[in-house]
Amino acid sequence: MGEHKQGKGPTGLAAMALAAVGVVYGDIGTSPLYALQAAFSGPHGVHATPDNIYGLISLVFWSILFVVTFKYVSFVLRADNNGEGGILSIMTLAQRGLRATSRMKWTVLALGVFGAGMFYGDSVITPAVSVLSAIEGLEVLRPTLTEWVLPTTVVVLIGLFAAQRFGSQRMGSVFGPVMVLWFVSIAVFGAMGIARQPQILRAVNPEYGLLFFAHNGFLGFVALGAVVLALTGAEALYADMGHFGRRPISVAWFFLILPALVLQYFGQGALLLRDPAAASNPFYLLVPKWALVPMIALATAATVIASQAVISGAYSMTREAIQLGLFPRSPVVHTSEEHSGQIYMPLVNWGLMVFVLASVLGFEKSENLAAAYGIAVTGTMTITSILVLIVARRLWKWPRALVALVGVLLLTVDLAFFAANALKIEHGGWFPLVIGIAVFVVMTTWRRGRQLLVAKLESGGLSLRTFIQSIGEHPPLRVQGTAVFLTSAREGVPNAMLHNLKHNKVLHEVNVILTVHTEDTPRVEPSRRLQLEALGEGFFRMRLRYGFAEQPHIPQALSDCRWQGLGMDPMDTTYFLSQERVVASRQPGMATWRDKLFAFMARNASPLTDFFRVPRNRIVELGAQVEI
């Protein structure tokens, strides 16, 4: 989708920028709720001395400018895959510039898959830490309400996940205005804090950041793990590019988000200079008492919006992973007739909710969750840097010296943040890592298992040309109508066709062997959607192509295309599917435990016909047992 979605003229651009504020910037926009609190009072916090305050505010300021403005807005957003962004999108883009047999191609795949796993970790931590930090404003309002923080957070989160099945379209219409109000509010309160202690503006000088490391030594390096919390959500700029385009995202950043965040962080720094004890919750203690209750309500709304964005992102990425053959098929519910991208995936939704609630109840406080947050964020950022450098060299043909220079800049910062957060693995950083590793194992096992399954089916298959020739020489009974045989094998006779002929002793007048291909682009032009080849004796080879961001719809694709030499009546068409029952064995290919994992996933994947949206009353399934 990309640039053509940006609208024409300033009005269209302003509308798209407003929408981007509501969807793209919720995560990074709510970071002020907990970033400096974790830096000064978290498990690895530093003392709120003037030198430390100037140093940390300087580090936050320059980190935002370098990572978000330079890296993402100015560089990474240019790596669009036909307008789409995100970790899986840039993975396919990087692979495009590599040879098919290259070991580097597998390395890129592994990086992309692990980055996707870290994104799921982010999708779990973001709702937990954001909503919990917003509700913790009750402690500032009245300390006796502390015991209500966890129950209230749990209720809000359960309500958020329960509402997902209704779709985000209605909520989306108010996302933009609410988030604009949020950013204006934090900018105003930040400016008020700066006005009371204007010397905090000295932190604009990067020297204070360097002196911070000199004064604190190793503890200063560890504090980078809290600084990175101010950058959470930067990956969303790239992941949501396909919805809005690069220009509206950039406009929203420079004209609203960046100024508001800078004013808020400097305002919190000014408060800490005046009252170091405010480190317990600098965000809410910066807010005047008369505005505390409405600010708690606004913060809760903003964190729900931020959570909604990552939850929707998890749905979209899961569908892309399914299309790319990296994840078992899962039910997809379309919540909008106008926008195909608005989907709801029950399995992903309830799985996320279980992990989110577990993290809230397990970590109990936002400052504890913040320790777990950074590892997911910095892991994804580092992988994105590596992949975009490959794209710059292989596809954009940048000189090696330029790629090396940019690579040193990006990876020095990313790896420093990652290393600082790696020190917190035992204090909660293990949580998103476990999620990332689990997703990596599932995705790579599913992909490898599918390869072994297709190879096994093709190795025992009968040549299609030979089969058609034998049909011509010894014709069986032919019945009226069209039979569509769905198969993932590139060659050979589909098992369902052989079983149908063997058991029912008949063939239809028209037999279509249909294979659905997923390409490494987000969408496929309608003119390239379908390829048809006549094989003779009433047999046709058909290939349907979809992008990894599209939802296959076989009946619609067949009805939308004009046929030459093949007429199809939807009411006289039967779909045949061979349902393979996978059995784990000791054959070479994968470890036995991975064979068993793949067999389990294959048994529990949603039916192929549901995923392809084929009418249930027109399906004939024929079973077969396959050992891998």
N, C-alpha and C positions, 0 to 999 in steps of 0.2 A: 504494500500500500504506500508508504513513503510520501514523496514530495507532492504527488498529485492530490493528496488529502489535505493540503494545507489551506486551501481556499484561495480565492483571488482577491487581491486588494487588502487594505489595512483592516477592514471589518472582518473578513474571513480569517485573517491571521490572528486578530485579537481574540476571536471566538475560539480558535484552536488552541491558542496560548492559555486561555482561561480554562479550557477543558484539561489541558496538560497539567495545570497547577493542581487540579483536583485528583488526578490519577497518578501522575509521575512523581510528584514531589512530596507525597504524604509521609514517606519513610524518613527521608533526610530532613523534612520540615519538623518532625516531632523529635528529632535527636536532641535538641536543647533541653528536653525534659530530663534526660539522664546522663548526658555526656560529661559535663563538668562535675556533676555529683559523683560519678564514678572516678573521675580524675583526682578529686580531693578527699573523698570519704569512703571510697570503695575499698575492697580487700587489698588493692595494690596502690592506694591513694598516697599522694604526697601532702606535706603540711602546707596550709594556705598562707605561706609567707608572701610578702610583696614580690620578692624575686621569682618565686614559683608561679605566682599569679600572672605576672607579666610574661614569663617564659611560656606557660601553657597556653595562654590566650594567643600569643604570637605563633605558636606551633599550630593551633587550631586554624587561625586565619590563613597562614601560608599553605597549610595542608589542603584547605578548601580550594584555594586559588589554584594550586598545582594539580591536585587529583581530579577535582570536579571540572574546573574551568579549562585547564590545559588538556588533561588526559581525555576526559569523556566528551565535553562539549566541543572542543576544538579538534580532537583527533579521532577518538573511537567512533563517534557518531558518523564519521565519513565511511566507515566500513559497513555499509548497508548491503544486505543480501536481497536485492530487488525491493528495497524499502524496508525490509524487516531487520530487527536487531535481536539481541539475546545470545546467550552462551551457545545454544545448539545451532543458531543461525550462523554465528561467526565460525563455529566448528566446520560446518559444511562449506562455508566460504573458503576457509583455509585449506580444506581437503581438495578443493577444486584446482588449486595451483600445484598439486603434487601428483606424481605418477601413481597409477592404480596399484601397482605392486610395491610401492615404496614403503619401507618400514616406518618412515616418518608419518605416513598417512595413518598407520595404526596408532602412533604416538599422539597425533592430533585428536583422533577419536577418543583415546583414553583420557586426554586432558579435558575434552569437551564433556565427556560423561561424568568425570569426577567433579567438574565445575557445576554440572546440573545437580549432582548430589549435594554439593554445598549450597546451591540455591534452595533446595528443599529444606536444608538446615536453617537457612535464613527465613524461609516461609514459616517455620515453627517458632523461631525466637522472636521475630518481629511483632506478631500480635501479642505474645506473652509480655515482652519487656515494655512495649509501647502502652498497652492498656493498663498494665500494672503500675507503671510510672505515673500515668495520668490520675488513676484512682488514689495513689498515695498522697495526692493533694489534700485528701480528707485528714491526714495526720497533721498537716500544717493548719488546716482550718480549725480542728479541735483534736488534741492528742487522744482523747477518750474514744475517738472513732477508729483508732488503729486496728482494733480487732475486726472491723468490718471491711478492711481493705481487700483481703483475700476472697471472702465470699462475694463481694460486689464484683470483683474482677472476673471470677468464675461465671457469674450470672451474665455479665456483659458478653463474655466470649462465647458462651453457649448460645445466647441469643443471636450473635453475629453468624455463627456457623449454621444455626437452624434456619436463618433467613436466606441462606445462599440458594436454596432450591427455587426461590421466587425470582431469581435473576437480579442483576445489579442495575438494570436500566432506570428504574424509578429513583433509586438512591443516587445514581450517577448524575441525575439532573441537578442535584444540590451539592455535589462534591466540590465543584469549582468555587461557587460563592462562599461556602463554609471555609474552604482552605484559604481563600483570599482574606477573609475576615481573620483567620488564624495568623497568617503572615503579617498582616497589618498590625494586629494586636501585639505580637511578640516584638515587632519593630518599634512600636510606640513605647512599650515598657522598657525595652533595651535602651532607647534614646533617653528616657527619663533617668535611668540608672547612670548613663554616661554623663548627663548634665550635672549630676550630684558629685561625680568623681571623674572629671575630664582627663586627669593624668593617665587613665587606663589606655588612652589613645597612643601612648608611647609604644605599646605592644605591636604596633604596625611595623616597627623596626625589627627585622629578622634577627638582629644581634641578640635580642632577648631570648629567642629560642635556642640559639647556640650556647648562650651562657647558662641556660637551664640544664643542658647536658653536662657542662663543665662543673656546675655546682652540685649536681645530684649523682653524677656518675652512673653506675648500673641502674639505680632506682629511676633515674631520668629516662633511660632506655625502656624500662618496664612501663613507664607512664605513657609511652606511645600507644600501648594497648587501649588506653582510655581516649586518647586523641582521635583514634580511628573511628570511635563511636560517632563523632561529628560528621563522618563521611558515609554512614550507613544509608543505603538507598541510592548511592551514586550509580550503581549498576542498573537501577530502574530507568535511568535516562536512556540507556541503550536498549534495554529489554522492551520498552514501550514505544520505541521509535516508529514501529510499523503502524501504530494507532494514530499518531499525530504528525510525524515527519520531523526532520531535524530542525527546521527553522522555528516553528512554534515552541519547541522545547528550549531552544537557545534563547529566544526572546523572553520567555517566562523566567528563565534563570537570571539573565542579566538585569532585567527591569524590576523584578519583585523578589525572587527567592534569595539571591545572593545578598542584596542589601539588607533584607530582613534578618537573615541568619547572622550576618556580621554585626549588626546592631545588637541583636539579642545576646550573642556570646560576649561582646565587649561590655554590655550592660551587666551581665552576670559577673564578669571580672571586676567591674567597678564596685558592685555590691560586696564582693569578697574583700576588696581592699579596705572598705569601710567597716565590714563585720566578718572576720574570718570564720566565725561560728556558723554563718549562713551556708557553709559547705555541705551541711546536712541535706539541704534541698534548695540550691540557689535559684532554680527556676521559679518556684512558687513564692519564695521569700522576696523575690524581686517585684512581685505583683502587689499593688496596694491592697490593703485589707478589704476595701469596699468592692474590689473587682475579683476577689478570690473565688467566690461561689460561681459566678458566670464563667470565670477562666477554667475552673475545674470541669464544668460542663462542656466548654468549647474544646478543651484538651482531650476529653473523652471522645467527643465527636471526631476530632482530628485523628486520633489514634485508631478509631474504628475504620476511618477512611483509609489510613495507611495500611491497616491490616487487610482491608478489602482488596487493595491493589495487589498485595503479594499473594493472596489466596487466588484471585483471578489469574495472576501470573502462573501459579502452580498448575491450574487447570490447563492453560494454554500450552505450557511446556510439556505437560504429560501427554497431551494430544499430539504434539510434535514428535515426542519420543516414540509414541505408538506408530506414527506414520513412518518414522525412520527405522523401524524394526528394533527399537531399543527397549520396549516395554510391552508387557502383555496387554491385549485389548481390554478396555474397561468401558462401562456404559457412559455414554455422552448424552446429556440432555440439553437441547437447544432452548434457551430461555427467551429468545427474541426472534421473531419472524423477519425483522428488517436487518439485523446485524448477525451474520453467521459466526462472528468471533465471540459472541456472548454465550458461553456454555456453562454447564454445571456438571461436575463429575462426582457422583455420590461417594464412591470409594475413596477418592482423594480427599474430599471434604471431611468425612468422618475420621479418616486416618490422621489428617492434620489436627483435627480437634482433639483427639486423644493425646497426641504428642504435645500440643500446646498446653492443655490442662495439666498434663504430667509435669511439664517444665515449670508452670506457675506454682503448683503445689510442692514441687520438689525444691525449687530455689527460693521461693517465698518472698524475696525482695528484688526490686529492679536492679539494685547495685550488684547482686549476686548473678542475676541473669546477664548483666552487661559483660561480666567476665567471660561468659560463654558465647557472647554475640560476635566479638571481634574476629574469631578464627574463621567463621563462615564468610564474613564480609571480605577479609583480606585474602582468603583462599580463592574466592571467585575473582577478585580484582587482579590477582597475580596471573591466573590462568587467562583472563581476558587480555592482559598485556602481551603474554606470549603469543596468543593466537593472532592478535591484530598486527604484531610484528611480522609474523609469517605472511599474512595477507599483504602487508606493505611491500615485502620483498618479492613474493611470488606472483601476486596479481597486479599490484600497482607498479612493479618494477623499480622500486626505489633503489638508489645506489647502496651498496653494502655499508659504506661508511656512515651514511645518514641513518640507516636502520640500526647500526651499532650504537650511534650517539643517542638516538631516541630510546633505544632499548636500555642502555645504561641508566638514563634518567628515570625511566618508568620503573624498571625492576629494582633499582636501588631503593626507591621509596616503598614500593610494594613489599619487597622482601624484608625491609626494616620493620614495617608494620606487622607483617606475618610473623617474623621472629619474636617480636615483642608479645604478640598474642599467644604464640606457641608456649611461652613460659607459663601461661595460665591454663594449660590443658588439664592439669590435675584439679584445678579449681572451677571446673565447669566447661572448659574449652573442649573436653572430650565429647560433650553431648552432640554438637553439630558434626563433629568428625565421625562419630559412630553412624549418624544418619547418612552422611556423605558416603562412607565406605559401604554401608548396606545398600544404598541406591546404586553405587558403582557395581557391586557384585550382582545385583538383580539385573541391571541393564546389560552388562557384558555376558552374563549367563544366558539371558533370553536371546541376545543377538547370535551368540555362538551356537546355541541350541537350535535356533531356526536354520542356521547355515547347515548344520549336520543333518537336520530333518529333511530339508530340501535336497541335499546331496544324496541321502538315502533313497528318497522317492525317485529321483532322477536315475540313480544307478540301476534300479530294478524296473525302470519303465520300458515301455514298448515304443519303438519308433512310430511317430505319428504318420509319416509318409507311408511306411509299410502297412500300418493299420488301415489307412484310407484305401490303399490299393487292394487289400484283401476284402474290404467291404464291397468294392466295385466288382470283384471277381465272385464273391459269395455273399450276395446281399441278404441281410436279415429282414425281418418284418419291419416296415417303417410306419410310424403313426403320425398323424397330423400335429402341427404345432412346432414350437421352437424350444430347444433345450439349451440352457446356458450352463456350462460347466466351469465353476470357479476353481482355479488352480494357481499355486504359487510357483510351480515348476516351469522353467522357461521352455523346455522341450519335452517330448514324450506325450503319451496318452494319459489323460487324467484318470486316476484310480476310480473316481465315481463313474466315469463312462464305461470302464471295463466291468465294474461290478453291475452296473445297470444292464449291460448287454449279457453278462453271464447269468444273472438271476432272472431278469424279466424277458430276455430273448428278443428285445425290440430296440430300435433307434428312432428318434424323431426325424421328421423330414429335414429340419434345419438344426444343425448342432454347432453351437458357438463355444469355442474354448477361450475363456476370458481370464486374463491376467492383469492385476492392478499393480502398477509401478509407482513408487514414490520417488520423486526427483529431489535434487539438493537445492532447489529454489522454493521459496514460500508458496508460489502459485504458478499454475500452468495456464497459458493462453488457451481460450476455448478452441481455437483452430488446431491446437496440438493435443487436445484432450484425448481423441480417439484415433486409433490406427486399426484398419481392417484389411485382412488378407484372405482372399478366397482360395481354398485348398482343394476344391472339387468334391463331388459326391455329396453336396449339401453341407460340407464342413467349412467353418470359417475360424480363423485365428484373429482374436481381438485383443488389443492392449489399451487399457485406460491409464492415463497419466494424471497424477495429482501432485501438488506441492506439499511440503511437509506441514504447512500451516492450514491446509484445507481439510474438510471433512468429506470423505468419499460418499457418493450417493449414486449407486450403480443404476437404479431405474431411471433417475433423472438424467444421468449422462446418456443413457440409451435413447430416451425419448427426445432429448434435445438435439441429437445428431441426425443428420440426413443419411440415409443408407443408399448405397448403390449396389444393386444385385442382391439385397437382403431386406425383406420386409418383416417387421416384427409387430405383433399384436400383443400389448402388455397383458391382456387377459388370456392369451393363449401361449404364454411363456412360462416355462418351469425352470427353476434354478436347482442344479444338482451340486452337492457339496460333499466331498470326502472328509469325514471327521476322523482324523488320526488320533488314536489313543497311544500316547507316548509311554514307553516302558523303559526305565533306566536299566542299563546293562553294563558289563565291563568292557565294552568295545572301546577302541581308542578314539580320542576326540576331546573329551572333558573328564575331569575327575568324577568319581562315582557320586559324590555328594552334590556336585553341580548338575549331573544328570537327573538326580532325584528332585532337585530344586526346579529344574526346567520342566520335568514331568508334572510336578505339582502346579506350577504356574499355567502350563498348557491346559490342565484339567479345569482350572478355575477361571481362565480367561473368558470374557463374554463372547457369545457366539459370533463367528465371523459375519454372519448374515445381519446381525443387529448392527455391527459396526459399519457395514456397507449399506445399511438401511434398506435391505431387501424384504419385501412383504413375507411374513411368516407363512401365509397360506399358499405360497407359491414355491415352497422349498421342499426338496427331497434330500435327506441326509443319509449317506451310506458310510458305515464305519469301517475302519481298518486299524490294525495294531502294528506299531512301528517301534523297533528297538533302536536306541542310540547309545 
